[in-house]
Amino acid sequence: MWSQLASLRCFAMAEGLRVAAAGQAKRLKHSGTNSEEIEKQEENGHQAKRFKRDQEDVEDQNKKLPKRKIVLLMAYSGKGYHGMQRNVGSPQFKTIEDDLVSALVQAGCIPENHGEDMKKMSFQRCARTDKGVSAAGQIVSLKVWLMDSILEKINNHLPSDIRVLGLKRVTGGFNSKNKCDARTYSYMLPTFAFAQKDLDPQDETYRLSQETLEKVNRLLTCYKGTHNFHNFTSQKGSKDPSAKRYIMEMYCEEPFVREGMEFAVIKVKGQSFMMHQIRKMIGLVIAVVKGYTAESIMERSWGEEKVDVPKAPGLGLVLERVHFEKYNKRFGNDGLHEPLEWVEEEEKIAAFKEEHIYPTIINTEKEEKSMVNWMNTLSIHDFNSTATGVQANDGNSKNNNELDGSDGCDDDSD
């Protein structure tokens, strides 16, 4: 009897072991394809931890370096970016600052938490260029660990269409936006934009005559001085004092031919610009030269009445240079700081424009025909409109100032 019970007990244990082994084999069979993925995940986790440790080691080493206030001279092609300014909480809209901050962290110039909260490094851009707008001379100010070969290290982590071309030490309280005296923009456009309206709007064989170029420059010169530009932006009334802006110079350079199409570059220097202002200034001159409206509309647009001013395409707008005359006069030769001038970087700036900015503008114009498409809309504008002089939003000028940054330090944007 006892021997039979012992035999049954042994049989049950053996059967249990067999079932367990079969189950294990079955699980191994089904999980075989996942084992490599698990190993990869573990390896990626180890790599992330190693990277974080390396980053912490770099930060620990760099903490021993001097932390200084500097400015960086930047150049970038704006195509594919949603402007300069970082959009916190909107990672799907990639900006120039997203790539810049990432490069600063990876290069070890700033701690990682400063990349998450840019106020901690006293970061300030000089101009807030908008979607698609490029720059050849953007300036940002910030505090960094001043290390050897810093520019090379930053550029190693940037895409080729964003470059840091120069660096200078500045005073501790320097703010690139508030210390800026003026900004210079350029606008590159095909010269057929100035052809008479009854001609083929996309004739790439068109060449700008000297007579037409002189007319263009005569009209652009009218913008010099202080005028009320309320018709050249949005959400500003004619009584809003911040609509008055001072233009130092505006002119069109000699045309040149690229890939069979003739282009010209318009330069404008002013203390500050409101949203859409430059593009509307150029759009109105094009409308006059093409014969859609009389020259008298220029004077009328600075009056109190509402004038329908067309806005030229954003393609072609480039932030060329920012100016710091007052800062340079006070601190440029104090023996501790350098003037914020970039003579030694001019060749690098010119090379970047030739390699990244001009080809992008030319190729995009040829492919997307933004100027041609815009010119086809000029006929629907009512240039003879004489709306009431006082706009409805005059009473909300304070709120408008907050909306478009018209504090004297804004820039033209889309």
C-alpha positions as CSV (number, residue, x, y, z in Angstrom):
1,M,0.0,0.0,0.0
2,W,2.7,2.5,1.0
3,S,4.8,1.5,-2.0
4,Q,1.8,2.2,-4.3
5,L,1.3,5.7,-2.8
6,A,5.0,6.4,-3.1
7,S,4.9,5.4,-6.8
8,L,1.9,7.6,-7.5
9,R,3.6,10.5,-5.7
10,C,6.8,10.1,-7.9
11,F,4.7,9.8,-11.0
12,A,2.9,13.0,-10.2
13,M,6.1,14.9,-9.6
14,A,7.6,13.6,-12.8
15,E,4.5,14.7,-14.7
16,G,4.6,18.1,-13.1
17,L,8.2,18.5,-14.2
18,R,7.4,17.4,-17.7
19,V,4.5,19.9,-18.0
20,A,6.7,22.8,-16.6
21,A,9.5,22.0,-19.0
22,A,7.0,21.9,-21.9
23,G,5.6,25.3,-20.8
24,Q,9.0,26.8,-20.5
25,A,9.9,25.5,-24.0
26,K,6.7,27.0,-25.4
27,R,7.4,30.4,-23.8
28,L,10.9,30.4,-25.1
29,K,9.6,29.6,-28.6
30,H,7.1,32.5,-28.5
31,S,9.5,34.9,-26.9
32,G,12.5,34.1,-29.1
33,T,11.7,36.9,-31.5
34,N,11.3,39.4,-28.6
35,S,14.6,38.6,-26.9
36,E,16.6,40.6,-29.4
37,E,14.3,43.6,-28.9
38,I,14.6,43.3,-25.2
39,E,18.4,43.2,-25.5
40,K,18.3,46.3,-27.8
41,Q,16.0,48.2,-25.4
42,E,18.4,47.3,-22.5
43,E,21.4,48.4,-24.6
44,N,19.7,51.7,-25.5
45,G,18.9,52.2,-21.9
46,H,22.5,51.7,-21.0
47,Q,23.6,54.0,-23.7
48,A,21.2,56.7,-22.5
49,K,22.5,56.3,-19.0
50,R,26.1,56.5,-20.2
51,F,25.3,59.6,-22.2
52,K,23.7,61.2,-19.2
53,R,26.7,60.3,-17.0
54,D,29.1,61.7,-19.7
55,Q,27.0,64.8,-19.9
56,E,27.1,65.2,-16.1
57,D,30.9,64.6,-16.1
58,V,31.3,67.3,-18.8
59,E,29.1,69.7,-16.8
60,D,31.1,69.0,-13.6
61,Q,34.4,69.7,-15.5
62,N,33.0,72.9,-17.2
63,K,31.8,74.3,-13.8
64,K,35.4,75.0,-13.2
65,L,35.5,77.2,-16.3
66,P,34.7,80.9,-16.2
67,K,31.0,81.8,-17.0
68,R,30.8,84.9,-19.1
69,K,28.3,87.0,-21.0
70,I,28.9,86.8,-24.7
71,V,27.2,87.4,-28.0
72,L,27.1,84.9,-30.9
73,L,27.0,86.0,-34.5
74,M,24.7,83.6,-36.3
75,A,23.7,82.9,-40.0
76,Y,20.9,80.5,-41.0
77,S,18.6,79.6,-43.9
78,G,15.1,79.9,-42.6
79,K,13.5,77.3,-44.9
80,G,12.0,74.4,-43.0
81,Y,12.0,76.3,-39.7
82,H,9.1,78.0,-38.0
83,G,11.0,81.1,-37.2
84,M,13.9,82.0,-34.8
85,Q,12.1,82.0,-31.5
86,R,11.7,78.7,-29.5
87,N,8.1,77.5,-29.1
88,V,8.1,75.9,-25.7
89,G,5.4,73.2,-25.6
90,S,5.2,72.9,-29.4
91,P,8.0,70.6,-30.4
92,Q,6.4,69.8,-33.7
93,F,7.2,73.3,-34.9
94,K,11.0,73.3,-35.2
95,T,12.8,76.6,-34.8
96,I,16.3,77.9,-35.1
97,E,16.6,78.2,-31.3
98,D,15.7,74.6,-30.8
99,D,18.7,73.5,-32.8
100,L,21.0,76.1,-31.2
101,V,20.1,75.3,-27.6
102,S,20.5,71.6,-28.3
103,A,24.0,72.3,-29.7
104,L,25.0,74.5,-26.8
105,V,24.0,71.7,-24.3
106,Q,25.8,69.0,-26.3
107,A,28.9,71.1,-26.7
108,G,29.0,71.6,-22.9
109,C,28.6,75.4,-23.1
110,I,25.5,75.4,-20.8
111,P,24.0,72.9,-18.3
112,E,21.1,70.9,-19.5
113,N,18.6,72.7,-17.2
114,H,19.5,76.0,-18.9
115,G,18.5,74.5,-22.2
116,E,15.1,73.8,-20.7
117,D,14.7,77.3,-19.1
118,M,16.5,79.8,-21.3
119,K,16.1,82.6,-18.8
120,K,18.7,80.9,-16.6
121,M,21.4,81.7,-19.2
122,S,20.1,85.2,-19.8
123,F,19.3,84.3,-23.4
124,Q,18.1,87.1,-25.7
125,R,17.8,87.2,-29.5
126,C,18.2,90.5,-31.3
127,A,15.5,90.0,-33.9
128,R,12.6,87.6,-33.9
129,T,12.6,86.4,-37.5
130,D,9.5,84.5,-38.6
131,K,8.8,81.4,-40.5
132,G,11.0,80.9,-43.6
133,V,13.0,84.2,-43.0
134,S,16.8,83.8,-43.2
135,A,19.6,85.7,-41.4
136,A,23.2,86.5,-42.3
137,G,23.9,88.6,-39.2
138,Q,21.6,87.5,-36.3
139,I,22.9,88.2,-32.8
140,V,22.0,86.4,-29.6
141,S,23.4,87.2,-26.1
142,L,23.7,84.6,-23.3
143,K,26.0,83.4,-20.5
144,V,28.1,80.3,-21.2
145,W,31.1,78.4,-19.9
146,L,33.9,80.0,-21.9
147,M,35.9,77.0,-23.1
148,D,38.6,76.5,-25.8
149,S,37.5,76.0,-29.4
150,I,33.9,76.9,-28.4
151,L,32.7,77.9,-31.9
152,E,34.0,74.6,-33.4
153,K,32.3,72.6,-30.6
154,I,29.0,74.4,-31.1
155,N,29.0,74.1,-34.9
156,N,29.8,70.3,-34.7
157,H,26.4,69.8,-33.2
158,L,24.5,72.2,-35.7
159,P,23.0,71.3,-39.1
160,S,24.9,72.9,-42.1
161,D,22.2,75.5,-42.7
162,I,22.8,77.0,-39.2
163,R,26.3,78.4,-38.4
164,V,27.8,80.3,-35.5
165,L,30.3,82.6,-37.2
166,G,31.7,84.7,-34.4
167,L,31.8,85.4,-30.7
168,K,32.6,88.4,-28.6
169,R,32.6,89.2,-24.8
170,V,30.1,91.8,-23.7
171,T,29.2,93.6,-20.5
172,G,27.3,91.6,-17.8
173,G,24.1,93.5,-18.3
174,F,24.1,93.4,-22.1
175,N,20.8,92.6,-23.8
176,S,21.0,92.1,-27.6
177,K,17.5,93.2,-28.2
178,N,17.4,96.3,-26.0
179,K,20.9,97.5,-26.9
180,C,20.3,97.3,-30.7
181,D,20.1,100.7,-32.4
182,A,19.0,99.6,-35.8
183,R,18.5,96.6,-38.1
184,T,19.3,96.1,-41.8
185,Y,17.2,93.8,-43.8
186,S,17.5,92.8,-47.5
187,Y,14.8,91.5,-49.8
188,M,15.9,89.5,-52.9
189,L,13.3,89.4,-55.7
190,P,13.1,88.6,-59.4
191,T,13.2,91.8,-61.4
192,F,10.2,90.8,-63.5
193,A,8.3,92.0,-60.4
194,F,8.9,95.5,-61.7
195,A,7.6,94.8,-65.3
196,Q,4.5,96.6,-66.5
197,K,1.3,94.8,-65.6
198,D,0.3,94.1,-69.2
199,L,3.5,92.0,-69.8
200,D,3.9,88.3,-69.1
201,P,4.0,88.0,-65.3
202,Q,6.6,85.2,-65.4
203,D,8.9,86.2,-68.2
204,E,12.3,85.0,-67.0
205,T,14.0,86.8,-69.9
206,Y,12.9,90.2,-68.5
207,R,15.8,92.5,-67.7
208,L,15.4,95.6,-65.6
209,S,16.1,98.9,-67.4
210,Q,18.2,101.7,-65.9
211,E,15.2,104.0,-66.1
212,T,13.0,101.5,-64.2
213,L,15.7,101.0,-61.6
214,E,15.9,104.7,-61.1
215,K,12.2,105.0,-60.6
216,V,12.2,102.1,-58.0
217,N,15.0,103.9,-56.1
218,R,13.2,107.2,-56.2
219,L,10.1,105.6,-54.7
220,L,12.1,103.7,-52.1
221,T,13.8,106.9,-51.0
222,C,10.4,108.4,-50.1
223,Y,10.3,106.0,-47.1
224,K,13.4,107.7,-45.5
225,G,12.7,109.7,-42.4
226,T,9.9,109.3,-39.8
227,H,6.4,108.3,-41.1
228,N,3.2,106.8,-39.7
229,F,3.2,103.2,-40.9
230,H,-0.1,102.2,-39.5
231,N,-1.2,101.0,-43.0
232,F,1.9,98.8,-43.2
233,T,1.1,96.5,-40.3
234,S,-1.9,94.9,-38.7
235,Q,-3.9,95.8,-35.6
236,K,-2.6,99.4,-35.3
237,G,-4.6,102.5,-35.6
238,S,-3.5,105.8,-37.2
239,K,-3.5,107.5,-33.7
240,D,-1.2,104.9,-32.2
241,P,2.2,106.7,-31.6
242,S,4.1,103.4,-31.9
243,A,3.1,103.2,-35.6
244,K,5.6,106.0,-36.3
245,R,8.9,104.5,-37.4
246,Y,12.2,106.0,-38.5
247,I,13.8,104.7,-41.8
248,M,17.5,105.6,-42.3
249,E,18.0,104.3,-45.8
250,M,16.2,102.2,-48.5
251,Y,17.5,101.4,-52.0
252,C,17.6,98.8,-54.7
253,E,21.1,97.5,-55.8
254,E,22.1,96.7,-59.4
255,P,20.5,93.6,-60.8
256,F,22.3,90.3,-61.4
257,V,21.5,87.1,-63.3
258,R,21.3,83.6,-61.6
259,E,20.3,80.5,-63.4
260,G,18.9,82.5,-66.3
261,M,16.7,84.7,-64.1
262,E,17.5,88.3,-63.2
263,F,17.3,89.2,-59.5
264,A,17.8,92.4,-57.5
265,V,18.3,93.1,-53.8
266,I,16.6,95.8,-51.9
267,K,18.3,97.0,-48.6
268,V,16.5,98.8,-45.8
269,K,17.9,100.1,-42.5
270,G,15.6,101.3,-39.7
271,Q,15.5,101.7,-36.0
272,S,12.8,99.0,-35.8
273,F,10.1,97.4,-37.9
274,M,6.6,96.2,-37.2
275,M,5.0,93.0,-38.3
276,H,4.7,92.9,-42.2
277,Q,6.1,96.4,-42.5
278,I,9.0,95.7,-44.9
279,R,7.0,93.4,-47.1
280,K,4.2,96.0,-47.4
281,M,6.7,98.8,-48.1
282,I,8.1,96.7,-51.0
283,G,4.7,95.5,-52.1
284,L,3.4,99.1,-52.5
285,V,6.4,100.2,-54.6
286,I,5.9,97.2,-56.9
287,A,2.2,98.1,-57.3
288,V,3.2,101.6,-58.3
289,V,6.0,100.6,-60.7
290,K,3.7,98.0,-62.4
291,G,1.0,100.7,-62.9
292,Y,-1.7,99.5,-60.6
293,T,-1.8,102.7,-58.7
294,A,-0.5,106.3,-58.8
295,E,2.6,107.5,-56.9
296,S,0.4,109.7,-54.8
297,I,-0.6,106.6,-52.8
298,M,2.7,106.8,-51.0
299,E,1.9,110.0,-49.2
300,R,-1.7,108.9,-48.7
301,S,-0.6,105.7,-47.0
302,W,1.0,107.8,-44.2
303,G,-2.1,109.8,-43.5
304,E,-5.0,108.9,-41.2
305,E,-7.2,107.1,-43.8
306,K,-7.1,103.4,-44.3
307,V,-5.2,102.4,-47.4
308,D,-5.2,98.9,-49.0
309,V,-1.4,98.1,-49.1
310,P,-0.4,94.8,-50.6
311,K,2.1,92.5,-48.8
312,A,4.9,91.1,-50.9
313,P,5.9,87.4,-50.3
314,G,8.0,86.4,-47.4
315,L,10.5,84.5,-49.6
316,G,13.6,86.7,-50.1
317,L,13.5,88.5,-46.7
318,V,16.9,88.3,-44.9
319,L,18.1,89.8,-41.7
320,E,21.5,91.2,-42.9
321,R,22.9,93.0,-39.9
322,V,22.1,94.5,-36.5
323,H,23.7,97.7,-35.3
324,F,25.0,98.7,-31.8
325,E,26.5,102.2,-32.4
326,K,25.7,103.5,-28.8
327,Y,27.1,100.4,-27.1
328,N,30.2,100.5,-29.3
329,K,30.8,104.1,-28.5
330,R,30.6,103.6,-24.8
331,F,32.2,100.1,-24.3
332,G,33.9,99.3,-27.6
333,N,37.2,100.8,-26.7
334,D,37.2,100.6,-22.9
335,G,40.1,98.1,-22.9
336,L,37.9,95.3,-21.7
337,H,35.4,94.8,-24.4
338,E,35.4,94.7,-28.2
339,P,33.1,96.8,-30.5
340,L,30.3,94.7,-31.9
341,E,31.5,94.8,-35.5
342,W,32.2,91.8,-37.6
343,V,34.8,92.9,-40.2
344,E,36.9,89.7,-39.8
345,E,33.7,87.6,-40.3
346,E,32.6,89.3,-43.6
347,E,34.1,86.6,-45.8
348,K,32.4,83.8,-43.8
349,I,29.0,85.7,-43.9
350,A,29.3,86.2,-47.7
351,A,30.2,82.5,-48.2
352,F,27.2,81.3,-46.1
353,K,24.8,83.5,-48.1
354,E,26.2,82.1,-51.4
355,E,26.0,78.5,-50.3
356,H,22.8,78.4,-48.3
357,I,20.6,81.6,-48.5
358,Y,20.7,82.7,-52.1
359,P,20.3,79.2,-53.7
360,T,17.3,78.5,-51.4
361,I,15.6,81.7,-52.5
362,I,16.3,81.2,-56.2
363,N,15.3,77.5,-56.3
364,T,12.2,78.1,-54.2
365,E,11.1,81.0,-56.5
366,K,11.6,78.8,-59.6
367,E,9.8,75.9,-58.1
368,E,6.9,77.5,-56.2
369,K,6.6,80.8,-58.1
370,S,5.7,82.8,-55.0
371,M,6.3,86.2,-56.7
372,V,4.3,85.3,-59.8
373,N,1.4,84.0,-57.7
374,W,1.4,87.1,-55.5
375,M,1.5,89.5,-58.5
376,N,-1.7,87.8,-59.9
377,T,-3.5,89.1,-56.8
378,L,-2.5,92.8,-57.2
379,S,-5.5,93.4,-59.5
380,I,-8.0,92.6,-56.7
381,H,-6.6,95.3,-54.4
382,D,-8.7,98.5,-54.1
383,F,-6.0,101.2,-54.1
384,N,-8.5,104.0,-54.4
385,S,-10.3,103.1,-51.2
386,T,-10.8,106.1,-48.8
387,A,-11.9,104.5,-45.6
388,T,-12.4,106.4,-42.4
389,G,-9.2,107.8,-40.9
390,V,-9.7,106.5,-37.4
391,Q,-9.5,102.7,-37.2
392,A,-11.7,100.8,-34.7
393,N,-8.7,99.5,-32.7
394,D,-7.3,102.9,-31.9
395,G,-8.6,102.6,-28.4
396,N,-6.7,99.4,-27.8
397,S,-3.2,100.5,-28.6
398,K,-1.7,99.2,-25.4
399,N,-3.0,95.7,-26.1
400,N,-1.8,96.0,-29.7
401,N,1.7,96.8,-28.6
402,E,1.8,93.6,-26.6
403,L,0.6,91.6,-29.5
404,D,3.2,92.6,-32.1
405,G,6.0,93.7,-29.8
406,S,6.0,97.3,-31.1
407,D,8.3,98.5,-28.3
408,G,10.9,99.8,-30.6
409,C,12.8,96.6,-30.7
410,D,10.6,94.4,-32.9
411,D,11.5,93.1,-36.4
412,D,9.7,92.4,-39.6
413,S,8.0,89.0,-39.6
414,D,5.4,87.0,-41.4
